[in-house]
Amino acid sequence: MAILPILKFPDPRLKLVAEPVASFDDSLLKMCTDLQETMYKFDGIGLAATQCNIQQRIVIIDISDSFDQPMQLINPVITQKDGSVTREEGCISFPGIYAKVTRSAEVTVEYFDLQGKAQQLQADGLLAVCIQHEIDHLDGITFFDHLSTLKQKLIRSKLEKQRDKIS
């Protein structure tokens, strides 16, 4: 197991669109294990492979209270959306940044499990939001892209101040 480096905004690699996973083998299992460990290390509830510069359509999610029920969604596709909900979101690629984002309240997602078996999941609440957030990453979209120009400007300024403190 390895903790992978996280790409931080405004890294241009966060805008890349991930390729579908073609092989369901031991390397996929290892990659998912590394992504899961990385997500837990950074106190996340979701992580897209693209956030670790792995340009494959892999999402790891664990919204359980005890963080011991990880889900691996391989090649996920949202097939249905319903309703609307606005929630505050954060992102491992935007440390310390939170903003309200409007998304669908309910989604149906089709994906493959680690063995390559097709699955379907209907989700609402936090799980639905998390699925949409992570699939956006696979498509080169961050929660920042859902915000108004003013909010984006404020976040850029805050991140620049954070970077200045580190330098």
Contacts in CASP RR format, 6 or more apart in sequence:
PFRMAT RR
TARGET T0000
AUTHOR 0000-0000-0000
METHOD contacts of the structure
MODEL  1
MAILPILKFPDPRLKLVAEPVASFDDSLLKMCTDLQETMYKFDGIGLAAT
QCNIQQRIVIIDISDSFDQPMQLINPVITQKDGSVTREEGCISFPGIYAK
VTRSAEVTVEYFDLQGKAQQLQADGLLAVCIQHEIDHLDGITFFDHLSTL
KQKLIRSKLEKQRDKIS
1 33 0 8 1.000
1 34 0 8 1.000
1 37 0 8 1.000
2 34 0 8 1.000
2 37 0 8 1.000
2 38 0 8 1.000
3 34 0 8 1.000
3 37 0 8 1.000
3 38 0 8 1.000
3 41 0 8 1.000
4 34 0 8 1.000
4 35 0 8 1.000
4 38 0 8 1.000
4 52 0 8 1.000
4 54 0 8 1.000
5 52 0 8 1.000
5 53 0 8 1.000
6 38 0 8 1.000
6 42 0 8 1.000
6 51 0 8 1.000
6 52 0 8 1.000
6 92 0 8 1.000
6 93 0 8 1.000
7 13 0 8 1.000
7 14 0 8 1.000
7 50 0 8 1.000
7 51 0 8 1.000
7 52 0 8 1.000
7 53 0 8 1.000
7 93 0 8 1.000
8 93 0 8 1.000
8 94 0 8 1.000
8 95 0 8 1.000
9 91 0 8 1.000
9 93 0 8 1.000
9 94 0 8 1.000
9 142 0 8 1.000
9 144 0 8 1.000
9 159 0 8 1.000
10 156 0 8 1.000
10 159 0 8 1.000
11 93 0 8 1.000
13 50 0 8 1.000
13 53 0 8 1.000
14 50 0 8 1.000
14 51 0 8 1.000
14 93 0 8 1.000
14 137 0 8 1.000
14 140 0 8 1.000
14 142 0 8 1.000
15 140 0 8 1.000
16 50 0 8 1.000
16 55 0 8 1.000
16 140 0 8 1.000
17 138 0 8 1.000
17 139 0 8 1.000
17 140 0 8 1.000
18 48 0 8 1.000
18 49 0 8 1.000
18 50 0 8 1.000
18 55 0 8 1.000
18 56 0 8 1.000
18 57 0 8 1.000
18 58 0 8 1.000
18 138 0 8 1.000
18 139 0 8 1.000
18 140 0 8 1.000
19 55 0 8 1.000
19 56 0 8 1.000
19 57 0 8 1.000
20 56 0 8 1.000
20 57 0 8 1.000
20 75 0 8 1.000
21 28 0 8 1.000
21 56 0 8 1.000
21 57 0 8 1.000
21 58 0 8 1.000
21 74 0 8 1.000
21 75 0 8 1.000
21 112 0 8 1.000
24 74 0 8 1.000
24 112 0 8 1.000
24 114 0 8 1.000
24 115 0 8 1.000
24 116 0 8 1.000
28 58 0 8 1.000
28 74 0 8 1.000
28 114 0 8 1.000
29 114 0 8 1.000
31 49 0 8 1.000
31 54 0 8 1.000
31 56 0 8 1.000
31 58 0 8 1.000
32 58 0 8 1.000
32 60 0 8 1.000
32 72 0 8 1.000
32 114 0 8 1.000
34 52 0 8 1.000
35 47 0 8 1.000
35 49 0 8 1.000
35 52 0 8 1.000
35 54 0 8 1.000
35 58 0 8 1.000
35 60 0 8 1.000
36 47 0 8 1.000
36 60 0 8 1.000
36 62 0 8 1.000
36 70 0 8 1.000
36 72 0 8 1.000
38 47 0 8 1.000
38 52 0 8 1.000
39 45 0 8 1.000
39 46 0 8 1.000
39 47 0 8 1.000
39 60 0 8 1.000
39 62 0 8 1.000
39 70 0 8 1.000
39 92 0 8 1.000
40 62 0 8 1.000
40 67 0 8 1.000
42 92 0 8 1.000
44 92 0 8 1.000
45 61 0 8 1.000
45 62 0 8 1.000
45 63 0 8 1.000
45 126 0 8 1.000
45 130 0 8 1.000
46 59 0 8 1.000
46 60 0 8 1.000
46 61 0 8 1.000
46 62 0 8 1.000
46 92 0 8 1.000
46 130 0 8 1.000
46 133 0 8 1.000
46 134 0 8 1.000
47 59 0 8 1.000
47 60 0 8 1.000
47 61 0 8 1.000
47 92 0 8 1.000
47 134 0 8 1.000
48 58 0 8 1.000
48 59 0 8 1.000
48 134 0 8 1.000
48 135 0 8 1.000
48 137 0 8 1.000
48 138 0 8 1.000
49 55 0 8 1.000
49 56 0 8 1.000
49 57 0 8 1.000
49 58 0 8 1.000
49 59 0 8 1.000
49 138 0 8 1.000
50 137 0 8 1.000
50 138 0 8 1.000
50 140 0 8 1.000
51 92 0 8 1.000
51 93 0 8 1.000
51 137 0 8 1.000
57 74 0 8 1.000
57 75 0 8 1.000
57 76 0 8 1.000
57 138 0 8 1.000
58 72 0 8 1.000
58 73 0 8 1.000
58 74 0 8 1.000
59 71 0 8 1.000
59 72 0 8 1.000
59 73 0 8 1.000
59 76 0 8 1.000
59 111 0 8 1.000
59 131 0 8 1.000
59 134 0 8 1.000
59 135 0 8 1.000
59 137 0 8 1.000
59 138 0 8 1.000
60 70 0 8 1.000
60 71 0 8 1.000
60 72 0 8 1.000
60 73 0 8 1.000
60 134 0 8 1.000
61 70 0 8 1.000
61 71 0 8 1.000
61 73 0 8 1.000
61 127 0 8 1.000
61 130 0 8 1.000
61 131 0 8 1.000
61 134 0 8 1.000
62 68 0 8 1.000
62 69 0 8 1.000
62 70 0 8 1.000
62 71 0 8 1.000
63 126 0 8 1.000
63 127 0 8 1.000
63 130 0 8 1.000
72 113 0 8 1.000
72 114 0 8 1.000
73 109 0 8 1.000
73 111 0 8 1.000
73 131 0 8 1.000
73 134 0 8 1.000
74 111 0 8 1.000
74 112 0 8 1.000
74 113 0 8 1.000
74 114 0 8 1.000
74 116 0 8 1.000
75 111 0 8 1.000
75 112 0 8 1.000
76 109 0 8 1.000
76 110 0 8 1.000
76 111 0 8 1.000
76 131 0 8 1.000
76 134 0 8 1.000
76 135 0 8 1.000
76 138 0 8 1.000
77 109 0 8 1.000
77 110 0 8 1.000
77 111 0 8 1.000
77 135 0 8 1.000
78 107 0 8 1.000
78 108 0 8 1.000
78 109 0 8 1.000
78 131 0 8 1.000
78 132 0 8 1.000
78 135 0 8 1.000
79 108 0 8 1.000
79 109 0 8 1.000
79 110 0 8 1.000
79 120 0 8 1.000
80 106 0 8 1.000
80 107 0 8 1.000
80 108 0 8 1.000
81 104 0 8 1.000
81 106 0 8 1.000
81 107 0 8 1.000
82 104 0 8 1.000
82 105 0 8 1.000
82 106 0 8 1.000
82 107 0 8 1.000
83 104 0 8 1.000
83 105 0 8 1.000
83 106 0 8 1.000
84 102 0 8 1.000
84 103 0 8 1.000
84 104 0 8 1.000
84 105 0 8 1.000
85 102 0 8 1.000
85 103 0 8 1.000
85 104 0 8 1.000
85 105 0 8 1.000
85 125 0 8 1.000
85 128 0 8 1.000
85 129 0 8 1.000
86 100 0 8 1.000
86 101 0 8 1.000
86 102 0 8 1.000
86 103 0 8 1.000
87 100 0 8 1.000
87 101 0 8 1.000
87 103 0 8 1.000
87 126 0 8 1.000
87 129 0 8 1.000
88 98 0 8 1.000
88 99 0 8 1.000
88 100 0 8 1.000
88 101 0 8 1.000
89 98 0 8 1.000
89 99 0 8 1.000
89 100 0 8 1.000
89 101 0 8 1.000
89 129 0 8 1.000
89 133 0 8 1.000
89 143 0 8 1.000
90 96 0 8 1.000
90 97 0 8 1.000
90 98 0 8 1.000
90 99 0 8 1.000
90 143 0 8 1.000
91 97 0 8 1.000
91 133 0 8 1.000
91 142 0 8 1.000
91 143 0 8 1.000
93 137 0 8 1.000
93 142 0 8 1.000
94 142 0 8 1.000
94 143 0 8 1.000
94 144 0 8 1.000
94 155 0 8 1.000
94 159 0 8 1.000
95 162 0 8 1.000
96 162 0 8 1.000
97 155 0 8 1.000
97 158 0 8 1.000
97 159 0 8 1.000
99 143 0 8 1.000
99 144 0 8 1.000
99 147 0 8 1.000
99 151 0 8 1.000
99 155 0 8 1.000
101 129 0 8 1.000
101 133 0 8 1.000
101 143 0 8 1.000
101 146 0 8 1.000
101 147 0 8 1.000
102 146 0 8 1.000
103 128 0 8 1.000
103 129 0 8 1.000
103 132 0 8 1.000
103 133 0 8 1.000
103 146 0 8 1.000
104 128 0 8 1.000
104 132 0 8 1.000
105 124 0 8 1.000
105 125 0 8 1.000
105 128 0 8 1.000
106 122 0 8 1.000
106 123 0 8 1.000
106 124 0 8 1.000
106 125 0 8 1.000
106 128 0 8 1.000
107 122 0 8 1.000
107 123 0 8 1.000
107 124 0 8 1.000
107 128 0 8 1.000
107 131 0 8 1.000
107 132 0 8 1.000
108 120 0 8 1.000
108 121 0 8 1.000
108 122 0 8 1.000
108 123 0 8 1.000
109 120 0 8 1.000
109 121 0 8 1.000
109 123 0 8 1.000
109 131 0 8 1.000
109 135 0 8 1.000
110 118 0 8 1.000
110 119 0 8 1.000
110 120 0 8 1.000
111 118 0 8 1.000
111 119 0 8 1.000
111 120 0 8 1.000
111 121 0 8 1.000
112 118 0 8 1.000
112 119 0 8 1.000
113 119 0 8 1.000
121 131 0 8 1.000
123 131 0 8 1.000
133 143 0 8 1.000
136 142 0 8 1.000
136 143 0 8 1.000
136 145 0 8 1.000
144 152 0 8 1.000
144 155 0 8 1.000
147 155 0 8 1.000
END
